[in-house]
Amino acid sequence: MPASASVEAKAKAKAKAKAKAKAKAKAKAKAKAKAKAKAKAKAKAKAKAKAKAKAKAKAKAKAKAKAKAPDRLRRCGRRAGRPLT
């Protein structure tokens, strides 16, 4: 009987170790996925900020160009509804 108990204990220990390794692998995979998602979100936020800055710069340049335009263009442009003479 003692030999049988020893084999049983070994099998139990082996199963426990296997379960521990499986749990460790699962945790590692979860952490990796979380890090990947975080990096993706960070990249998305960075791209959004870059696009916003680009749009702001474009609007600023447009306003500057509009302010520099001759008075005649501002008064007689397409938006004013009168043709340029």
PDB file of N, CA, C and O in Angstrom:
ATOM      1  N   MET A   1       0.783  -1.211   0.000  1.00  0.00           N
ATOM      2  CA  MET A   1       0.000   0.000   0.000  1.00  0.00           C
ATOM      3  C   MET A   1       0.826   1.278   0.000  1.00  0.00           C
ATOM      4  O   MET A   1       0.472   2.223  -0.705  1.00  0.00           O
ATOM      5  N   PRO A   2       1.872   1.341   0.734  1.00  0.00           N
ATOM      6  CA  PRO A   2       2.658   2.571   0.757  1.00  0.00           C
ATOM      7  C   PRO A   2       3.160   2.967  -0.638  1.00  0.00           C
ATOM      8  O   PRO A   2       3.225   4.154  -0.957  1.00  0.00           O
ATOM      9  N   ALA A   3       3.512   1.985  -1.462  1.00  0.00           N
ATOM     10  CA  ALA A   3       4.001   2.276  -2.817  1.00  0.00           C
ATOM     11  C   ALA A   3       2.887   2.912  -3.648  1.00  0.00           C
ATOM     12  O   ALA A   3       3.127   3.849  -4.409  1.00  0.00           O
ATOM     13  N   SER A   4       1.691   2.404  -3.497  1.00  0.00           N
ATOM     14  CA  SER A   4       0.538   2.929  -4.227  1.00  0.00           C
ATOM     15  C   SER A   4       0.246   4.371  -3.812  1.00  0.00           C
ATOM     16  O   SER A   4      -0.092   5.212  -4.644  1.00  0.00           O
ATOM     17  N   ALA A   5       0.380   4.638  -2.534  1.00  0.00           N
ATOM     18  CA  ALA A   5       0.139   5.982  -2.007  1.00  0.00           C
ATOM     19  C   ALA A   5       1.180   6.951  -2.555  1.00  0.00           C
ATOM     20  O   ALA A   5       0.879   8.107  -2.853  1.00  0.00           O
ATOM     21  N   SER A   6       2.401   6.462  -2.681  1.00  0.00           N
ATOM     22  CA  SER A   6       3.494   7.289  -3.198  1.00  0.00           C
ATOM     23  C   SER A   6       3.237   7.662  -4.663  1.00  0.00           C
ATOM     24  O   SER A   6       3.464   8.801  -5.074  1.00  0.00           O
ATOM     25  N   VAL A   7       2.766   6.693  -5.435  1.00  0.00           N
ATOM     26  CA  VAL A   7       2.459   6.926  -6.847  1.00  0.00           C
ATOM     27  C   VAL A   7       1.313   7.924  -6.963  1.00  0.00           C
ATOM     28  O   VAL A   7       1.315   8.815  -7.812  1.00  0.00           O
ATOM     29  N   GLU A   8       0.348   7.744  -6.094  1.00  0.00           N
ATOM     30  CA  GLU A   8      -0.813   8.642  -6.082  1.00  0.00           C
ATOM     31  C   GLU A   8      -0.394  10.073  -5.725  1.00  0.00           C
ATOM     32  O   GLU A   8      -0.868  11.035  -6.328  1.00  0.00           O
ATOM     33  N   ALA A   9       0.488  10.197  -4.750  1.00  0.00           N
ATOM     34  CA  ALA A   9       0.976  11.511  -4.321  1.00  0.00           C
ATOM     35  C   ALA A   9       1.763  12.176  -5.446  1.00  0.00           C
ATOM     36  O   ALA A   9       1.650  13.380  -5.676  1.00  0.00           O
ATOM     37  N   LYS A  10       2.561  11.368  -6.141  1.00  0.00           N
ATOM     38  CA  LYS A  10       3.355  11.886  -7.268  1.00  0.00           C
ATOM     39  C   LYS A  10       2.431  12.410  -8.372  1.00  0.00           C
ATOM     40  O   LYS A  10       2.659  13.476  -8.945  1.00  0.00           O
ATOM     41  N   ALA A  11       1.397  11.641  -8.647  1.00  0.00           N
ATOM     42  CA  ALA A  11       0.442  12.020  -9.690  1.00  0.00           C
ATOM     43  C   ALA A  11      -0.282  13.309  -9.299  1.00  0.00           C
ATOM     44  O   ALA A  11      -0.524  14.187 -10.128  1.00  0.00           O
ATOM     45  N   LYS A  12      -0.618  13.392  -8.018  1.00  0.00           N
ATOM     46  CA  LYS A  12      -1.300  14.573  -7.495  1.00  0.00           C
ATOM     47  C   LYS A  12      -0.395  15.811  -7.626  1.00  0.00           C
ATOM     48  O   LYS A  12      -0.843  16.883  -8.033  1.00  0.00           O
ATOM     49  N   ALA A  13       0.874  15.636  -7.275  1.00  0.00           N
ATOM     50  CA  ALA A  13       1.840  16.734  -7.342  1.00  0.00           C
ATOM     51  C   ALA A  13       2.047  17.175  -8.791  1.00  0.00           C
ATOM     52  O   ALA A  13       2.163  18.363  -9.091  1.00  0.00           O
ATOM     53  N   LYS A  14       2.090  16.183  -9.673  1.00  0.00           N
ATOM     54  CA  LYS A  14       2.281  16.459 -11.100  1.00  0.00           C
ATOM     55  C   LYS A  14       1.092  17.261 -11.652  1.00  0.00           C
ATOM     56  O   LYS A  14       1.264  18.215 -12.410  1.00  0.00           O
ATOM     57  N   ALA A  15      -0.099  16.853 -11.256  1.00  0.00           N
ATOM     58  CA  ALA A  15      -1.316  17.539 -11.701  1.00  0.00           C
ATOM     59  C   ALA A  15      -1.357  18.966 -11.162  1.00  0.00           C
ATOM     60  O   ALA A  15      -1.776  19.897 -11.850  1.00  0.00           O
ATOM     61  N   LYS A  16      -0.911  19.116  -9.909  1.00  0.00           N
ATOM     62  CA  LYS A  16      -0.890  20.431  -9.273  1.00  0.00           C
ATOM     63  C   LYS A  16       0.091  21.362 -10.006  1.00  0.00           C
ATOM     64  O   LYS A  16      -0.201  22.532 -10.252  1.00  0.00           O
ATOM     65  N   ALA A  17       1.250  20.810 -10.341  1.00  0.00           N
ATOM     66  CA  ALA A  17       2.272  21.584 -11.049  1.00  0.00           C
ATOM     67  C   ALA A  17       1.779  21.983 -12.440  1.00  0.00           C
ATOM     68  O   ALA A  17       2.025  23.093 -12.911  1.00  0.00           O
ATOM     69  N   LYS A  18       1.080  21.050 -13.080  1.00  0.00           N
ATOM     70  CA  LYS A  18       0.540  21.302 -14.418  1.00  0.00           C
ATOM     71  C   LYS A  18      -0.502  22.429 -14.363  1.00  0.00           C
ATOM     72  O   LYS A  18      -0.522  23.314 -15.219  1.00  0.00           O
ATOM     73  N   ALA A  19      -1.351  22.378 -13.354  1.00  0.00           N
ATOM     74  CA  ALA A  19      -2.390  23.394 -13.184  1.00  0.00           C
ATOM     75  C   ALA A  19      -1.767  24.761 -12.897  1.00  0.00           C
ATOM     76  O   ALA A  19      -2.241  25.790 -13.378  1.00  0.00           O
ATOM     77  N   LYS A  20      -0.692  24.747 -12.100  1.00  0.00           N
ATOM     78  CA  LYS A  20       0.007  25.983 -11.749  1.00  0.00           C
ATOM     79  C   LYS A  20       0.644  26.603 -12.999  1.00  0.00           C
ATOM     80  O   LYS A  20       0.585  27.815 -13.208  1.00  0.00           O
ATOM     81  N   ALA A  21       1.248  25.755 -13.815  1.00  0.00           N
ATOM     82  CA  ALA A  21       1.889  26.216 -15.047  1.00  0.00           C
ATOM     83  C   ALA A  21       0.851  26.778 -16.015  1.00  0.00           C
ATOM     84  O   ALA A  21       1.083  27.785 -16.685  1.00  0.00           O
ATOM     85  N   LYS A  22      -0.297  26.109 -16.073  1.00  0.00           N
ATOM     86  CA  LYS A  22      -1.383  26.543 -16.954  1.00  0.00           C
ATOM     87  C   LYS A  22      -1.906  27.914 -16.515  1.00  0.00           C
ATOM     88  O   LYS A  22      -2.158  28.789 -17.343  1.00  0.00           O
ATOM     89  N   ALA A  23      -2.063  28.082 -15.209  1.00  0.00           N
ATOM     90  CA  ALA A  23      -2.550  29.346 -14.661  1.00  0.00           C
ATOM     91  C   ALA A  23      -1.545  30.470 -14.927  1.00  0.00           C
ATOM     92  O   ALA A  23      -1.923  31.601 -15.233  1.00  0.00           O
ATOM     93  N   LYS A  24      -0.258  30.132 -14.803  1.00  0.00           N
ATOM     94  CA  LYS A  24       0.804  31.111 -15.037  1.00  0.00           C
ATOM     95  C   LYS A  24       0.805  31.553 -16.503  1.00  0.00           C
ATOM     96  O   LYS A  24       0.952  32.737 -16.807  1.00  0.00           O
ATOM     97  N   ALA A  25       0.641  30.592 -17.395  1.00  0.00           N
ATOM     98  CA  ALA A  25       0.611  30.883 -18.831  1.00  0.00           C
ATOM     99  C   ALA A  25      -0.601  31.743 -19.180  1.00  0.00           C
ATOM    100  O   ALA A  25      -0.518  32.655 -20.002  1.00  0.00           O
ATOM    101  N   LYS A  26      -1.725  31.433 -18.539  1.00  0.00           N
ATOM    102  CA  LYS A  26      -2.962  32.181 -18.775  1.00  0.00           C
ATOM    103  C   LYS A  26      -2.798  33.632 -18.315  1.00  0.00           C
ATOM    104  O   LYS A  26      -3.225  34.562 -19.000  1.00  0.00           O
ATOM    105  N   ALA A  27      -2.179  33.811 -17.153  1.00  0.00           N
ATOM    106  CA  ALA A  27      -1.957  35.148 -16.606  1.00  0.00           C
ATOM    107  C   ALA A  27      -1.011  35.944 -17.501  1.00  0.00           C
ATOM    108  O   ALA A  27      -1.197  37.141 -17.717  1.00  0.00           O
ATOM    109  N   LYS A  28       0.002  35.257 -18.013  1.00  0.00           N
ATOM    110  CA  LYS A  28       0.983  35.897 -18.894  1.00  0.00           C
ATOM    111  C   LYS A  28       0.312  36.356 -20.194  1.00  0.00           C
ATOM    112  O   LYS A  28       0.567  37.457 -20.683  1.00  0.00           O
ATOM    113  N   ALA A  29      -0.538  35.502 -20.735  1.00  0.00           N
ATOM    114  CA  ALA A  29      -1.250  35.826 -21.973  1.00  0.00           C
ATOM    115  C   ALA A  29      -2.198  37.005 -21.755  1.00  0.00           C
ATOM    116  O   ALA A  29      -2.334  37.877 -22.613  1.00  0.00           O
ATOM    117  N   LYS A  30      -2.849  37.014 -20.595  1.00  0.00           N
ATOM    118  CA  LYS A  30      -3.781  38.087 -20.255  1.00  0.00           C
ATOM    119  C   LYS A  30      -3.036  39.419 -20.134  1.00  0.00           C
ATOM    120  O   LYS A  30      -3.502  40.450 -20.618  1.00  0.00           O
ATOM    121  N   ALA A  31      -1.870  39.379 -19.480  1.00  0.00           N
ATOM    122  CA  ALA A  31      -1.065  40.585 -19.303  1.00  0.00           C
ATOM    123  C   ALA A  31      -0.572  41.108 -20.650  1.00  0.00           C
ATOM    124  O   ALA A  31      -0.533  42.315 -20.888  1.00  0.00           O
ATOM    125  N   LYS A  32      -0.198  40.179 -21.524  1.00  0.00           N
ATOM    126  CA  LYS A  32       0.295  40.546 -22.855  1.00  0.00           C
ATOM    127  C   LYS A  32      -0.818  41.217 -23.667  1.00  0.00           C
ATOM    128  O   LYS A  32      -0.593  42.221 -24.343  1.00  0.00           O
ATOM    129  N   ALA A  33      -2.014  40.644 -23.585  1.00  0.00           N
ATOM    130  CA  ALA A  33      -3.163  41.199 -24.308  1.00  0.00           C
ATOM    131  C   ALA A  33      -3.514  42.587 -23.781  1.00  0.00           C
ATOM    132  O   ALA A  33      -3.856  43.488 -24.548  1.00  0.00           O
ATOM    133  N   LYS A  34      -3.425  42.745 -22.463  1.00  0.00           N
ATOM    134  CA  LYS A  34      -3.730  44.025 -21.826  1.00  0.00           C
ATOM    135  C   LYS A  34      -2.726  45.090 -22.276  1.00  0.00           C
ATOM    136  O   LYS A  34      -3.100  46.224 -22.578  1.00  0.00           O
ATOM    137  N   ALA A  35      -1.454  44.710 -22.316  1.00  0.00           N
ATOM    138  CA  ALA A  35      -0.397  45.634 -22.734  1.00  0.00           C
ATOM    139  C   ALA A  35      -0.581  46.032 -24.195  1.00  0.00           C
ATOM    140  O   ALA A  35      -0.371  47.186 -24.569  1.00  0.00           O
ATOM    141  N   LYS A  36      -0.975  45.061 -25.010  1.00  0.00           N
ATOM    142  CA  LYS A  36      -1.190  45.307 -26.437  1.00  0.00           C
ATOM    143  C   LYS A  36      -2.349  46.294 -26.630  1.00  0.00           C
ATOM    144  O   LYS A  36      -2.267  47.214 -27.444  1.00  0.00           O
ATOM    145  N   ALA A  37      -3.419  46.086 -25.872  1.00  0.00           N
ATOM    146  CA  ALA A  37      -4.591  46.962 -25.959  1.00  0.00           C
ATOM    147  C   ALA A  37      -4.240  48.379 -25.502  1.00  0.00           C
ATOM    148  O   ALA A  37      -4.702  49.365 -26.077  1.00  0.00           O
ATOM    149  N   LYS A  38      -3.420  48.458 -24.463  1.00  0.00           N
ATOM    150  CA  LYS A  38      -3.005  49.755 -23.925  1.00  0.00           C
ATOM    151  C   LYS A  38      -2.164  50.506 -24.962  1.00  0.00           C
ATOM    152  O   LYS A  38      -2.335  51.708 -25.165  1.00  0.00           O
ATOM    153  N   ALA A  39      -1.262  49.782 -25.609  1.00  0.00           N
ATOM    154  CA  ALA A  39      -0.403  50.383 -26.633  1.00  0.00           C
ATOM    155  C   ALA A  39      -1.232  50.864 -27.820  1.00  0.00           C
ATOM    156  O   ALA A  39      -0.969  51.920 -28.395  1.00  0.00           O
ATOM    157  N   LYS A  40      -2.236  50.067 -28.175  1.00  0.00           N
ATOM    158  CA  LYS A  40      -3.115  50.414 -29.298  1.00  0.00           C
ATOM    159  C   LYS A  40      -3.899  51.692 -28.977  1.00  0.00           C
ATOM    160  O   LYS A  40      -4.036  52.579 -29.819  1.00  0.00           O
ATOM    161  N   ALA A  41      -4.406  51.767 -27.752  1.00  0.00           N
ATOM    162  CA  ALA A  41      -5.173  52.937 -27.322  1.00  0.00           C
ATOM    163  C   ALA A  41      -4.289  54.181 -27.298  1.00  0.00           C
ATOM    164  O   ALA A  41      -4.723  55.274 -27.662  1.00  0.00           O
ATOM    165  N   LYS A  42      -3.041  53.997 -26.863  1.00  0.00           N
ATOM    166  CA  LYS A  42      -2.096  55.110 -26.791  1.00  0.00           C
ATOM    167  C   LYS A  42      -1.790  55.626 -28.200  1.00  0.00           C
ATOM    168  O   LYS A  42      -1.736  56.833 -28.433  1.00  0.00           O
ATOM    169  N   ALA A  43      -1.593  54.702 -29.122  1.00  0.00           N
ATOM    170  CA  ALA A  43      -1.300  55.065 -30.512  1.00  0.00           C
ATOM    171  C   ALA A  43      -2.484  55.794 -31.139  1.00  0.00           C
ATOM    172  O   ALA A  43      -2.315  56.755 -31.890  1.00  0.00           O
ATOM    173  N   LYS A  44      -3.682  55.319 -30.816  1.00  0.00           N
ATOM    174  CA  LYS A  44      -4.906  55.927 -31.347  1.00  0.00           C
ATOM    175  C   LYS A  44      -5.050  57.361 -30.824  1.00  0.00           C
ATOM    176  O   LYS A  44      -5.395  58.276 -31.572  1.00  0.00           O
ATOM    177  N   ALA A  45      -4.780  57.537 -29.537  1.00  0.00           N
ATOM    178  CA  ALA A  45      -4.879  58.860 -28.920  1.00  0.00           C
ATOM    179  C   ALA A  45      -3.845  59.810 -29.521  1.00  0.00           C
ATOM    180  O   ALA A  45      -4.123  60.987 -29.751  1.00  0.00           O
ATOM    181  N   LYS A  46      -2.649  59.279 -29.769  1.00  0.00           N
ATOM    182  CA  LYS A  46      -1.572  60.079 -30.354  1.00  0.00           C
ATOM    183  C   LYS A  46      -1.951  60.530 -31.767  1.00  0.00           C
ATOM    184  O   LYS A  46      -1.732  61.681 -32.145  1.00  0.00           O
ATOM    185  N   ALA A  47      -2.519  59.612 -32.530  1.00  0.00           N
ATOM    186  CA  ALA A  47      -2.935  59.918 -33.903  1.00  0.00           C
ATOM    187  C   ALA A  47      -4.050  60.961 -33.905  1.00  0.00           C
ATOM    188  O   ALA A  47      -4.077  61.860 -34.745  1.00  0.00           O
ATOM    189  N   LYS A  48      -4.971  60.823 -32.945  1.00  0.00           N
ATOM    190  CA  LYS A  48      -6.092  61.759 -32.833  1.00  0.00           C
ATOM    191  C   LYS A  48      -5.575  63.161 -32.501  1.00  0.00           C
ATOM    192  O   LYS A  48      -6.032  64.154 -33.068  1.00  0.00           O
ATOM    193  N   ALA A  49      -4.617  63.225 -31.576  1.00  0.00           N
ATOM    194  CA  ALA A  49      -4.042  64.508 -31.176  1.00  0.00           C
ATOM    195  C   ALA A  49      -3.296  65.150 -32.343  1.00  0.00           C
ATOM    196  O   ALA A  49      -3.353  66.363 -32.545  1.00  0.00           O
ATOM    197  N   LYS A  50      -2.603  64.318 -33.099  1.00  0.00           N
ATOM    198  CA  LYS A  50      -1.844  64.806 -34.256  1.00  0.00           C
ATOM    199  C   LYS A  50      -2.794  65.379 -35.309  1.00  0.00           C
ATOM    200  O   LYS A  50      -2.536  66.435 -35.888  1.00  0.00           O
ATOM    201  N   ALA A  51      -3.891  64.668 -35.545  1.00  0.00           N
ATOM    202  CA  ALA A  51      -4.887  65.111 -36.526  1.00  0.00           C
ATOM    203  C   ALA A  51      -5.525  66.426 -36.082  1.00  0.00           C
ATOM    204  O   ALA A  51      -5.771  67.318 -36.893  1.00  0.00           O
ATOM    205  N   LYS A  52      -5.785  66.525 -34.786  1.00  0.00           N
ATOM    206  CA  LYS A  52      -6.398  67.734 -34.226  1.00  0.00           C
ATOM    207  C   LYS A  52      -5.454  68.924 -34.394  1.00  0.00           C
ATOM    208  O   LYS A  52      -5.880  70.019 -34.763  1.00  0.00           O
ATOM    209  N   ALA A  53      -4.172  68.697 -34.119  1.00  0.00           N
ATOM    210  CA  ALA A  53      -3.173  69.754 -34.248  1.00  0.00           C
ATOM    211  C   ALA A  53      -3.037  70.191 -35.703  1.00  0.00           C
ATOM    212  O   ALA A  53      -2.884  71.376 -35.999  1.00  0.00           O
ATOM    213  N   LYS A  54      -3.097  69.214 -36.603  1.00  0.00           N
ATOM    214  CA  LYS A  54      -2.988  69.496 -38.037  1.00  0.00           C
ATOM    215  C   LYS A  54      -4.177  70.346 -38.500  1.00  0.00           C
ATOM    216  O   LYS A  54      -4.015  71.303 -39.258  1.00  0.00           O
ATOM    217  N   ALA A  55      -5.370  69.976 -38.030  1.00  0.00           N
ATOM    218  CA  ALA A  55      -6.587  70.706 -38.394  1.00  0.00           C
ATOM    219  C   ALA A  55      -6.530  72.137 -37.855  1.00  0.00           C
ATOM    220  O   ALA A  55      -6.948  73.085 -38.520  1.00  0.00           O
ATOM    221  N   LYS A  56      -6.003  72.269 -36.637  1.00  0.00           N
ATOM    222  CA  LYS A  56      -5.894  73.584 -36.007  1.00  0.00           C
ATOM    223  C   LYS A  56      -4.923  74.466 -36.802  1.00  0.00           C
ATOM    224  O   LYS A  56      -5.187  75.646 -37.034  1.00  0.00           O
ATOM    225  N   ALA A  57      -3.805  73.877 -37.209  1.00  0.00           N
ATOM    226  CA  ALA A  57      -2.801  74.611 -37.982  1.00  0.00           C
ATOM    227  C   ALA A  57      -3.362  75.030 -39.337  1.00  0.00           C
ATOM    228  O   ALA A  57      -3.097  76.128 -39.825  1.00  0.00           O
ATOM    229  N   LYS A  58      -4.145  74.129 -39.932  1.00  0.00           N
ATOM    230  CA  LYS A  58      -4.755  74.408 -41.237  1.00  0.00           C
ATOM    231  C   LYS A  58      -5.741  75.573 -41.117  1.00  0.00           C
ATOM    232  O   LYS A  58      -5.766  76.471 -41.958  1.00  0.00           O
ATOM    233  N   ALA A  59      -6.544  75.541 -40.065  1.00  0.00           N
ATOM    234  CA  ALA A  59      -7.533  76.598 -39.839  1.00  0.00           C
ATOM    235  C   ALA A  59      -6.837  77.936 -39.599  1.00  0.00           C
ATOM    236  O   ALA A  59      -7.288  78.982 -40.067  1.00  0.00           O
ATOM    237  N   LYS A  60      -5.729  77.879 -38.861  1.00  0.00           N
ATOM    238  CA  LYS A  60      -4.975  79.089 -38.559  1.00  0.00           C
ATOM    239  C   LYS A  60      -4.382  79.680 -39.847  1.00  0.00           C
ATOM    240  O   LYS A  60      -4.419  80.891 -40.065  1.00  0.00           O
ATOM    241  N   ALA A  61      -3.842  78.803 -40.684  1.00  0.00           N
ATOM    242  CA  ALA A  61      -3.247  79.233 -41.952  1.00  0.00           C
ATOM    243  C   ALA A  61      -4.312  79.829 -42.871  1.00  0.00           C
ATOM    244  O   ALA A  61      -4.077  80.817 -43.567  1.00  0.00           O
ATOM    245  N   LYS A  62      -5.486  79.202 -42.855  1.00  0.00           N
ATOM    246  CA  LYS A  62      -6.593  79.670 -43.689  1.00  0.00           C
ATOM    247  C   LYS A  62      -7.041  81.063 -43.236  1.00  0.00           C
ATOM    248  O   LYS A  62      -7.293  81.946 -44.056  1.00  0.00           O
ATOM    249  N   ALA A  63      -7.133  81.240 -41.934  1.00  0.00           N
ATOM    250  CA  ALA A  63      -7.552  82.526 -41.378  1.00  0.00           C
ATOM    251  C   ALA A  63      -6.527  83.607 -41.709  1.00  0.00           C
ATOM    252  O   ALA A  63      -6.877  84.746 -42.020  1.00  0.00           O
ATOM    253  N   LYS A  64      -5.256  83.225 -41.634  1.00  0.00           N
ATOM    254  CA  LYS A  64      -4.174  84.164 -41.927  1.00  0.00           C
ATOM    255  C   LYS A  64      -4.224  84.582 -43.400  1.00  0.00           C
ATOM    256  O   LYS A  64      -4.058  85.756 -43.730  1.00  0.00           O
ATOM    257  N   ALA A  65      -4.455  83.605 -44.274  1.00  0.00           N
ATOM    258  CA  ALA A  65      -4.531  83.874 -45.712  1.00  0.00           C
ATOM    259  C   ALA A  65      -5.729  84.759 -46.030  1.00  0.00           C
ATOM    260  O   ALA A  65      -5.661  85.652 -46.875  1.00  0.00           O
ATOM    261  N   LYS A  66      -6.821  84.490 -45.334  1.00  0.00           N
ATOM    262  CA  LYS A  66      -8.051  85.259 -45.545  1.00  0.00           C
ATOM    263  C   LYS A  66      -7.835  86.709 -45.110  1.00  0.00           C
ATOM    264  O   LYS A  66      -8.300  87.645 -45.761  1.00  0.00           O
ATOM    265  N   ALA A  67      -7.123  86.870 -43.998  1.00  0.00           N
ATOM    266  CA  ALA A  67      -6.864  88.214 -43.481  1.00  0.00           C
ATOM    267  C   ALA A  67      -5.922  88.978 -44.407  1.00  0.00           C
ATOM    268  O   ALA A  67      -6.013  90.199 -44.538  1.00  0.00           O
ATOM    269  N   LYS A  68      -5.022  88.245 -45.042  1.00  0.00           N
ATOM    270  CA  LYS A  68      -4.052  88.863 -45.949  1.00  0.00           C
ATOM    271  C   LYS A  68      -4.658  89.204 -47.312  1.00  0.00           C
ATOM    272  O   LYS A  68      -4.143  90.058 -48.034  1.00  0.00           O
ATOM    273  N   ALA A  69      -5.758  88.526 -47.653  1.00  0.00           N
ATOM    274  CA  ALA A  69      -6.369  88.718 -48.973  1.00  0.00           C
ATOM    275  C   ALA A  69      -6.790  90.168 -49.163  1.00  0.00           C
ATOM    276  O   ALA A  69      -7.184  90.837 -48.208  1.00  0.00           O
ATOM    277  N   PRO A  70      -6.706  90.652 -50.400  1.00  0.00           N
ATOM    278  CA  PRO A  70      -7.126  92.038 -50.652  1.00  0.00           C
ATOM    279  C   PRO A  70      -8.598  92.234 -50.294  1.00  0.00           C
ATOM    280  O   PRO A  70      -9.399  91.300 -50.341  1.00  0.00           O
ATOM    281  N   ASP A  71      -8.924  93.453 -49.940  1.00  0.00           N
ATOM    282  CA  ASP A  71     -10.281  93.797 -49.526  1.00  0.00           C
ATOM    283  C   ASP A  71     -11.288  93.455 -50.622  1.00  0.00           C
ATOM    284  O   ASP A  71     -12.404  93.014 -50.344  1.00  0.00           O
ATOM    285  N   ARG A  72     -10.879  93.666 -51.860  1.00  0.00           N
ATOM    286  CA  ARG A  72     -11.763  93.406 -53.002  1.00  0.00           C
ATOM    287  C   ARG A  72     -12.181  91.935 -53.029  1.00  0.00           C
ATOM    288  O   ARG A  72     -13.343  91.621 -53.285  1.00  0.00           O
ATOM    289  N   LEU A  73     -11.235  91.041 -52.764  1.00  0.00           N
ATOM    290  CA  LEU A  73     -11.540  89.608 -52.770  1.00  0.00           C
ATOM    291  C   LEU A  73     -12.518  89.254 -51.661  1.00  0.00           C
ATOM    292  O   LEU A  73     -13.398  88.411 -51.835  1.00  0.00           O
ATOM    293  N   ARG A  74     -12.352  89.912 -50.520  1.00  0.00           N
ATOM    294  CA  ARG A  74     -13.242  89.625 -49.406  1.00  0.00           C
ATOM    295  C   ARG A  74     -14.651  90.151 -49.663  1.00  0.00           C
ATOM    296  O   ARG A  74     -15.635  89.530 -49.260  1.00  0.00           O
ATOM    297  N   ARG A  75     -14.744  91.280 -50.326  1.00  0.00           N
ATOM    298  CA  ARG A  75     -16.047  91.883 -50.582  1.00  0.00           C
ATOM    299  C   ARG A  75     -16.742  91.282 -51.802  1.00  0.00           C
ATOM    300  O   ARG A  75     -17.969  91.198 -51.845  1.00  0.00           O
ATOM    301  N   CYS A  76     -15.954  90.866 -52.787  1.00  0.00           N
ATOM    302  CA  CYS A  76     -16.547  90.413 -54.043  1.00  0.00           C
ATOM    303  C   CYS A  76     -16.296  88.931 -54.333  1.00  0.00           C
ATOM    304  O   CYS A  76     -16.448  88.489 -55.472  1.00  0.00           O
ATOM    305  N   GLY A  77     -15.926  88.190 -53.347  1.00  0.00           N
ATOM    306  CA  GLY A  77     -15.628  86.772 -53.570  1.00  0.00           C
ATOM    307  C   GLY A  77     -16.866  85.947 -53.822  1.00  0.00           C
ATOM    308  O   GLY A  77     -17.984  86.462 -53.849  1.00  0.00           O
ATOM    309  N   ARG A  78     -16.651  84.664 -54.006  1.00  0.00           N
ATOM    310  CA  ARG A  78     -17.752  83.736 -54.258  1.00  0.00           C
ATOM    311  C   ARG A  78     -18.772  83.771 -53.133  1.00  0.00           C
ATOM    312  O   ARG A  78     -19.979  83.756 -53.376  1.00  0.00           O
ATOM    313  N   ARG A  79     -18.291  83.816 -51.923  1.00  0.00           N
ATOM    314  CA  ARG A  79     -19.176  83.780 -50.763  1.00  0.00           C
ATOM    315  C   ARG A  79     -19.978  85.079 -50.632  1.00  0.00           C
ATOM    316  O   ARG A  79     -21.081  85.076 -50.086  1.00  0.00           O
ATOM    317  N   ALA A  80     -19.427  86.179 -51.128  1.00  0.00           N
ATOM    318  CA  ALA A  80     -20.122  87.465 -51.032  1.00  0.00           C
ATOM    319  C   ALA A  80     -21.295  87.523 -52.008  1.00  0.00           C
ATOM    320  O   ALA A  80     -22.205  88.336 -51.850  1.00  0.00           O
ATOM    321  N   GLY A  81     -21.264  86.663 -53.007  1.00  0.00           N
ATOM    322  CA  GLY A  81     -22.371  86.618 -53.954  1.00  0.00           C
ATOM    323  C   GLY A  81     -22.220  87.578 -55.124  1.00  0.00           C
ATOM    324  O   GLY A  81     -23.068  87.619 -56.016  1.00  0.00           O
ATOM    325  N   ARG A  82     -21.134  88.350 -55.118  1.00  0.00           N
ATOM    326  CA  ARG A  82     -20.902  89.276 -56.229  1.00  0.00           C
ATOM    327  C   ARG A  82     -19.692  88.807 -57.021  1.00  0.00           C
ATOM    328  O   ARG A  82     -18.719  88.339 -56.430  1.00  0.00           O
ATOM    329  N   PRO A  83     -19.729  88.919 -58.327  1.00  0.00           N
ATOM    330  CA  PRO A  83     -18.587  88.470 -59.132  1.00  0.00           C
ATOM    331  C   PRO A  83     -17.408  89.421 -59.010  1.00  0.00           C
ATOM    332  O   PRO A  83     -17.572  90.611 -58.741  1.00  0.00           O
ATOM    333  N   LEU A  84     -16.224  88.875 -59.212  1.00  0.00           N
ATOM    334  CA  LEU A  84     -15.025  89.711 -59.195  1.00  0.00           C
ATOM    335  C   LEU A  84     -15.016  90.559 -60.458  1.00  0.00           C
ATOM    336  O   LEU A  84     -15.362  90.074 -61.535  1.00  0.00           O
ATOM    337  N   THR A  85     -14.629  91.808 -60.334  1.00  0.00           N
ATOM    338  CA  THR A  85     -14.595  92.692 -61.516  1.00  0.00           C
ATOM    339  C   THR A  85     -13.163  92.947 -61.921  1.00  0.00           C
ATOM    340  O   THR A  85     -12.914  93.664 -62.890  1.00  0.00           O
TER     341      THR A  85
END
